[in-house]
Amino acid sequence: MAENAARRSLAGALQVPGLSSPAAMRQGRAHGLWNFFGAVPPAILAVEALAGWTRPDVFAGIGPAATRAEINRRFAALPSAGCFRAGLPPATQR
């Protein structure tokens, strides 16, 4: 999925009654992850994304995109491509 499509999908999901009202949503802390990461070794990408979203002050140096590029370069017979995470700025979530 392309990053713009992932953001549109996330924005649409936040239109569900009850999901747009929590403070986290209003403050721009709404994010989405591709569900593929449940039980595969590249789940580290999801962990890195979650770390950056929840504690950007502590994990500023963590880069899921760089980790993914390294996994593709060193280990992947078929490199992973496309958007696997998305976030929205506060104004988009209202």
C-alpha positions as CSV (number, residue, x, y, z in Angstrom):
1,M,0.0,0.0,0.0
2,A,1.3,3.5,-0.8
3,E,1.9,5.8,2.1
4,N,-0.9,8.3,1.1
5,A,-3.4,5.4,0.8
6,A,-2.3,4.2,4.3
7,R,-2.9,7.7,5.8
8,R,-6.3,7.9,4.1
9,S,-7.2,4.5,5.5
10,L,-6.1,5.5,9.0
11,A,-8.0,8.8,8.7
12,G,-11.1,7.0,7.7
13,A,-10.8,4.5,10.6
14,L,-10.7,7.4,13.0
15,Q,-14.0,8.7,11.8
16,V,-15.7,5.8,13.6
17,P,-17.8,7.2,16.5
18,G,-15.8,7.1,19.7
19,L,-12.3,6.8,18.1
20,S,-11.9,10.5,17.3
21,S,-12.6,11.8,20.8
22,P,-9.7,10.4,22.9
23,A,-7.0,13.0,23.7
24,A,-4.4,10.9,21.9
25,M,-6.3,11.2,18.7
26,R,-6.7,15.0,19.1
27,Q,-3.1,15.5,19.9
28,G,-1.8,13.8,16.7
29,R,-0.9,10.5,18.3
30,A,-2.9,8.2,16.0
31,H,-0.9,5.7,14.1
32,G,-1.4,2.5,12.2
33,L,0.7,-0.6,11.5
34,W,0.4,-3.2,8.8
35,N,-0.9,-6.4,10.5
36,F,1.6,-8.6,8.8
37,F,4.1,-8.0,11.6
38,G,2.3,-10.3,14.1
39,A,4.5,-13.3,13.9
40,V,7.4,-12.8,11.6
41,P,11.1,-11.8,12.2
42,P,10.6,-8.3,10.7
43,A,8.3,-7.5,13.6
44,I,11.3,-5.5,14.9
45,L,10.0,-2.8,12.4
46,A,6.7,-2.6,14.3
47,V,8.5,-2.5,17.6
48,E,10.7,0.4,16.4
49,A,7.7,2.3,15.0
50,L,5.8,1.9,18.3
51,A,8.9,3.0,20.3
52,G,9.2,6.1,18.2
53,W,5.5,7.0,18.5
54,T,5.3,6.4,22.3
55,R,8.6,7.9,23.3
56,P,10.1,10.0,20.5
57,D,12.3,11.8,23.1
58,V,14.0,8.5,24.0
59,F,14.0,6.7,20.6
60,A,14.8,9.6,18.3
61,G,17.7,7.6,16.8
62,I,15.5,4.6,16.0
63,G,14.7,4.3,12.3
64,P,12.3,1.6,11.1
65,A,13.0,2.6,7.5
66,A,16.7,2.2,7.9
67,T,16.2,-1.2,9.6
68,R,13.9,-2.3,6.8
69,A,16.6,-1.3,4.2
70,E,19.2,-3.3,6.2
71,I,16.9,-6.3,6.4
72,N,16.2,-6.1,2.6
73,R,19.9,-5.7,1.8
74,R,21.3,-8.4,4.0
75,F,18.5,-11.0,4.4
76,A,15.6,-10.7,2.0
77,A,15.3,-12.9,-1.1
78,L,12.3,-10.8,-2.0
79,P,12.8,-7.2,-0.6
80,S,9.9,-5.7,1.3
81,A,8.4,-2.6,-0.2
82,G,5.5,-0.3,0.4
83,C,4.2,1.6,3.4
84,F,4.0,-0.4,6.6
85,R,3.2,2.4,9.1
86,A,1.4,5.7,9.0
87,G,0.6,8.6,11.3
88,L,-1.5,11.7,11.0
89,P,-0.8,15.2,12.2
90,P,-3.2,16.6,14.8
91,A,-5.2,18.8,12.3
92,T,-5.9,15.9,10.0
93,Q,-7.5,13.9,12.8
94,R,-10.4,16.3,13.6
